[in-house]
């Protein structure tokens, strides 16, 4: 499988940034967001999910060792009761207004941007491969203009085996694909074959993956021990 094309070296070249987004439907930038801010937010999240029974209470908080007895997924009440506390954190919402992120998106769209109020935080239990986020397009649930860009980033390093995200490079040029209900975050899965275009790779704390609302993307199974 091809790895993400690193666009960090062309961060100060807006025409090239736009060319890559138009061609590939995604951009991968290393170290765009401050790791210390992400680390603080992660620990705040982990304290809340530990209280909710999602991680083991007798292990170090930062290790986020999952408690499988607390396994749950959206939109079940057990999941949403915890998630609403995460969603209420002001520092979570502040991230989408970070100058580095907004500045990059202004280069991509060649003008001012509006941070979308539909912010989403994904929490994935390990060893639950059936509930890995299926391939989908964000345009389906978002609607409105197709010229919407998702900024996806982990709150900590994601080495191989701990999950992450893959995109189908160039798939944004194919319009809306056929889809059907499915398990996993979002609840929808593309049924069209896209096997020759999947692109991925490990992500570090601070890395950001941008992709067009029509770009197909999917989760990678978390086969470790920690909550992602």
N, C-alpha and C positions, 0 to 999 in steps of 0.2 A: 504494500500500500504506500502511495506517495505521502511524504510528510508535508506539513504546512509550509508554504512559501513564506519566509521571514521577510516582512516588509519594514522592519525597524530601520534598515539602512536608508530607506527612501522616505522617512517620516517628514523630512523638510522639503519634499518634492511633490506638491499637491497634484500636478498633472499626472505624474506616475502613480500616485495613490489612487486617483480616480480611474486611470486606465486598468489597474489591477482589479479594482472592485467591479468595474464593468465587465471585465473578461472572466474573472474567476468567481465572482459573487461573494468573496470574503477577503479579509485582511487579517494577518496575524502580526501583532506588535508585542515585542518583549519588554517587560519592565515599565509599562506605561503608567500604572497606578502604584502609589507608595505602599510598599509591603507592610510597613508598621501600622498603617490605618486598617488594612485588611486583616492583619493579625488581631488587632484589638476587637474588630467587629466579630471575627470568628469566635473568640473567647466569650464574647457576650452571647452569641448564638448558642454556643455549647453549654453555657451555664443554664440557659433556658430549656434546652432539649434534655439535659440531664435531669432537671426537675420534672420533665414530662415522661421520663422513663425510657428515652431513646438510647442513652449510652450508660455504660456500667458506672455505678457510683463509687466503686472501690478501686478505680484506676485513675491515673493522672488525666485531668480535664483535657489538656492539649492533645492527648493521644486519641480521644474520641472513639474509644472502643465500643462498638455497637452492642446494645442489649437486645438480642433477637426476640425476647419476650415482649418488647415494646414495639415490634415491627408494625408499621401502618403506612398507608399511602393516601394521597389526596384522591378524592374529596371526602374521605371518611371523617366522621366527627373526631375520632381519636387523633387524626393528623391535623385537622383544621384548628382544634382547640389549642395545640401547641404553636402552630404556624402563625396564628393571628398575633401572638406575642412577639414573634420574630419580626413580623411585618410592621409592627408599631414602633420599632426602633428608629429614631430620627436619623442616626448615622447611616443606616441602611439606605434610606431615601436620598441622603445627601450625596452618595456616591455617584448617582447618575448626573449630578451637576458638577462633578469634579472638572476643573479647568482643562486638565490634560485630555480627558475623555471628550468633553464638548469641543475643544479645539480640534481634535482629530476628526470628529464628525463634521465639523464645519468645512474641513478640507475635502472630505469625501463627497459632501453634498454641494460644495461650492457656494455656501451661503449660511445664514443663521439656521439654527436647529431648535426644535422644541423637544425637550426630554419627555418621553411618553409616560403618562402616569401609571401605565400598567406594568409596574415593576414586579419581577418574579424571583423568588429565591428557591432553588431546587435543593432538597435534602434527600440523598439516596442511601438506602441501607445496603450494606455489603451482602454478597452471597444470595441475592434475590434477582437473578438474571431475568426472570420472566417479567419483572417490573422495570427493566431498563427502558429509558425513554426511546420509543420507536422512531423511525425516520418520519419526519413531517416538515411542513412549511409553516412559518409563523404567520404568514398572511391569512391563513384559514381562520384562526381565532381572533386576530387583530382587526382585519378588514381595513376600511379606509383606503388611503393611498398605499400603493405597493412600494413607494419610495420610503420605506421604513427600514431602519437598520437596527439589528439587535447587537448589543455589546454583551458578550458572555465572558466571564472570567471566574476563576476559582479563588476562594479565600485563603488557600494554602497550596503548597506544591502538590501536583498530581503525577506521581511517578507511574510507570507502566503497572497495570494491575489494580489501580485504584480508581479507574474510570476516567471520565473526561467527555470530550465531545469530538465528533467527526462531522465534516461537511462534504457534500457532493459537489465538487468544484465544477462550476459552469452550469449547474442545474437550474439556476435562476432564469435562464434563457428559455426554459421549456414550458413556461406558464404554470397553471395549477395542475398538479398531478392527481390521478385517481387515489382515493384514500378510503379507509374503513375504520370502524371503531377498534380499539386495541387497548391492552393493558399498558401501564407505564404512564409517566407524566404527560399530560396533554390529552391522552385518551384517543389519539388518532394515529394511523400508520399509513404511509404511502404504499400503494400496491405495485406501482410501476418499478421495473428493475433499474437500479442505478449503480450496480456493482462495480463498474469500471471507473467510477469517478470519485470514490470515497477517499478522503484525505484527512490525516490526523497527526497525532504526535503528543508527547508529554507537554504539560503546561506548568509553569512555575508561578509562584505567588507574585502578582503584579502584571503578568501577561494578560493581554486582552485579545479576544477573537471577535471581529466584527463580521456580520454577514447580512445579506439582503433578505428581505421578508420572503422572497420566493426561493431562496436557497434551501435545498433539502439538507437536513442535519439530523443526527441521531446520537444518543448516549452510548457510552462504552461501559460494559459491565464492570461493577466494582467487585473484585474477587478477593479483596483484602479483609481486614478485620475492623477497619475504622469507618465511621459515618462520613460520607462525603457531602 
